[in-house]
Amino acid sequence: RTHVTIASILAHTPPQLLEEILMVDDFNSEEWAHTEQLKALHPKVRIHRNSMREGLIRAKNIGVREARGSIIIFLEPHCIVQPYWIEPLFDRLIKGATIAAPVLDVIPETSMDEYYGVNMHVGGFDWAFEFNWYQLAPELNKSWINPDPYFTPAIAGGIFAMTKASWDHFGYYDEGMYEWGAEQIEMSLRVWQCGGTMEIIPCSRIGHVFRAHNPYTVHLPRVIKNQKRMALVWVDDHIEKFYKIKPQARHWDVGDVTERKELRKKLQCKSMDWYLENVYPTMRKQPDFVTQDWMKKMRSNGWKFDS
């Protein structure tokens, strides 16, 4: 499916707006590298191969540092961009948005020829720090009129645009996080609390293949440790709500977060209470308990865990 993603980018992006298509090979085995095949697709396709396995979060940081353009758009290799997808994202970044994200329409995993538009949702999360699309845009802002851009308390993390200057200002992903998990929530809190904004842009549409089952094993303790690292830095006393849901995390060693706390201090970031009051007021209605076993629920949605 990667070649379909690349083909759509090349077909629907003005050449003058496309510096390169950078793909990060996270020390994949030869079976999964496909380096020469990808480079042969177009001269603007460039492959950076990591010298060791870094995991998704650190690999993204490497991609930002390696990128040559002044605006960086993260994509996933199982999506199809639509005509005029990139111009609205650039427009909002130029006008001051810190992060601009497209609307992610649905492409069924069983057929890349089908395409289903979605309603305008905002991203959010609960006190277990699990991301989801909890609300429609008008529920968060009754004055919003489609197709205006709208604020979102959080982004999904896989597909969004941000200038390289903003990456340098707000900081990169937490290098102390492992593999995958919580990085999108950490970024959402960091950007909002530290003076930035995050918008979803209805005029930018990308079809995304939402898999019925994840194709790799998620190491659950590492995800929870990532969540705890994020919480120690950004949610203040509200971390107790997280511990109530995942009590095992309270005593787990997640490494030193001093550097991340210093970043928060340096940027003069606001409190979690400010975020709840001004950005995500409906989160106050999220229960600080779980009525259904959260891991059982995720397994029922196709997640595979190695505990």
N, C-alpha and C positions, 0 to 999 in steps of 0.2 A: 504493500500500500504506500510505501514511502515515495515511490516514483510518481504515484498519482498526486500526492501532496505537492511534490516539487513541480510537477507539470501545471497544477492549478496556480501556483505562485507565479510561475513564468508567464502563464497566459493572462493573468488578471492583475499584474503589477506593472505600472509604467517603468520602463528600463531605467529612467533617470532617478527613480526612487529606490532602486534595488542595488545596493552596493555588493552584496554577496548573500549566498545561502550557506551559512556555516552549520555544519553538523559535527557534534561532539561524539566521538567514539570512546566510550568509557572502558577502554581496555577490553573490548569484546573479543571473544574467541573468533578464530578465523571463520567459523561457520556463520557468525552473525555480523561480521565486519562490513562486507560488501563495499569496501572502499573504492576499488577501481570501477565497479559498476555505477556507483553514485557519482563519482567525478566525471564519468563519461556522459552524464546526462546533459551537462551544460558547463561552460567555462566559469560561470559564477558560483558553482557549487564547490565548496572547500571543506575538507575534512580535517579536523584536529583530533588526533588520537592521544588519549591520556597514557602516561607511562605506567600507571597502576590503576586498579579499580578504585574510584573515588565515591561512587554513589550519586544519585540524582542531584542532591542539593549542592554538593561541592562541584559536580560537573557543570551545573548551571553557572556558578560563580566563575569557573574557568572559561565558559563560553562568553560571558560578559567581558572578561579581560581580553580575550582573544579577538572579539568582534572589532571590525574596522569602521563601521558606520557610527554616526552620531545618535541614531535612534535604533534601539534594539527591540525586536519583536520576538518573543518566545512563541514557538509553535510546537505541535506534536506531529509525529510522522504518520498519523491516521486521521487527517482532516483534509477538507477541500475548501480553499478560500473562494469567495464569490466575487463577481465583478465589482469594482469600486470598493473593495474591502479596506484598502490601506489608507486612502485619502482621508476618510473621516477620523481615523486614529491619529494621523499626523496633525490634522487640523486642531484636534482637542489638546494635543501636547503643546503645539505652538501657542495656543491660547491659555495655557497655564495648568492644565491637568498634570498631575504627577504620573499617574498610571491611567491608561486608556485601554479598555478591554472590549472586544467585539461581543456580539450576541452569538452564543453557540447553539446552532440548530442541530438536529438529530439526523445522523445517517445510521441506519440499521447495520449491525455487524454482519448480517447475512447478505446484504446487498448494497454495494457502493453506488448503485444506480437509483436508489430511493433517497428522498430528502424530505424532512418534515420541519417546518418552522415551529418555533416555540414562543410562548408568552414572554413578556419582559419581566424577568425575575431579578431580585437582588441577592447577592451572596451573603451568607451568614454562618454562624456556628453556635454550638451549645457549650455548656460548661464542661463537657467531656473533651472539648476542643476538636470536634468533628465537623468538618465543613459540609454545608448543604445549601440548596436553593430554597430558603424558607418562606420567602414572601414575594408577592408581585410588587412591581415598582410603585403603583398607586397606593398600596397599603402603607408604604413607608413615607411617601410624599404625595398627598392628595392633590397638589397643584400641578403635578407632572403631566405633560401632554406629549404623547407619542408623535413624532420620533425624536424628541429632544434627548440629548444625553442626560443620564441621571447618576447620582451618587450611589455607591454600593459600599456597605460596611466592610465587605471582604471580597476577595476574588478567588476563583478556583485555583489559580496558580500556574496552570499549564500554558495558557494562551493570553498574552497581554503585551502592551507596548509601553516603553519607558525610555527616556533619553539616557545616554551614557552619563551625562552631567548629573542627572538625578540619582543614578546608581552611586556615583562618587560622593554625592552629598548625603544621601540617606543611609548609605552603607549597603553592603552586600548581604547575602544570606549568612546565617550563623554557621561558621565553619566547624563549630562544635557539635552540630547535628549530624546524625548518621543516616545514610541512604535516602530515606523518603519519609515524609510525614510532618505536618505542623508548620512547614516553611511558609506556606501561603498565608496562614493565620498570623504568624510572626511578622511577615511583611506587611500585612494589612494593618495590624496594630501599630507597627513602627511608622508607616507612612502617615496614617491619620494622626497619631499622637504627636508626631514631630513636625506638623505643619503642612503636610501634603494633602492631596485629594485623590480619590479613586473613582473613575467613572466607567459606566457601561454605555457603549455607543450603538444605538439601534440601527444606524445606517451602515454599520460594518457587520457583515454576516459571514460566519464561517461554519461549514458543516463539520461535525465532529462525530467520530465513531465511538459511541459509548459501549464499551465491552460488557457483555453479560457476566463474564468472569475475568478476574485479573489473571494475566498469563504468568505471573511470577509469585513467589512466596514472600509475604510481608513478615518481617521479623518484629513481632508485636512489642517486645520489650524496648526495642530501639525507637519505635514510634512513640511510645509513652514517655521515654526519656527525652525525646525531642519536644514533646508537649510540655514536659516539666521545665526544660530549659527556657522555652518561650514564656511560660507562666512566671517563672522566677524573675524575669526581667520586666515584663510588660503588664501584668494584671494586678499587681499590688496585693492587697489583702484578699482579693477575690480568689486567690489560689486555693483557699480552703474549700471552695465549691468543687474545684477539680479533685482535690484529695478525697472529698466525700464520695465522688463517683469512682475514682481509681485510687483507693487507699494504699495500694502497694507502692505507688510512686513516691509517697512521702519520704521513705527512707532510702530511696535509690540514689546512688551517686551519679550525677549527670555531668561532672566536670566543672571547671571554673567558668563562671559567667561574668567575671569582673569586667572583661573587655566590652561585653555587650551593655552592661550597666553604665559604663563610662561613655559609650556612644549615646545612650539615652540622656545622660547628663549633659554631654557636649552639645547635643542638638536642642536642649531645653524643652524636652518633650512633656506633654501634658499627662495627666493621670488616667488610669482606667475609668475612674468615675466620670471624668470629662468625656471620654469616648462613649460611655453608656448614656450620658445625658444628651450629647450633641450629635452623635453619629449613629448609634445603634440602640435607641431607647427601648425598642421592643425586646431586646435581649434580657432586660430586667424581668420579663415574664417567663424566661426559660427556667424550668425547675432545676434546683441544685441537687436533684436526685434522679435516679434512672428507674422508671417504672418497668422497663424491659431490659434484660441483659444486653448491653450494647454490643458486646462481641458476638453474641448469638445472632443479633440482628444483622451485623455486618457479614457474618458467615452465610446467612440466608440470602444475602445479596451477591454471593459469589466470591467473597474474599477468602483467601487461603492464608492461614497464620502458622508461623513457627514460634511457639511460645518457649 
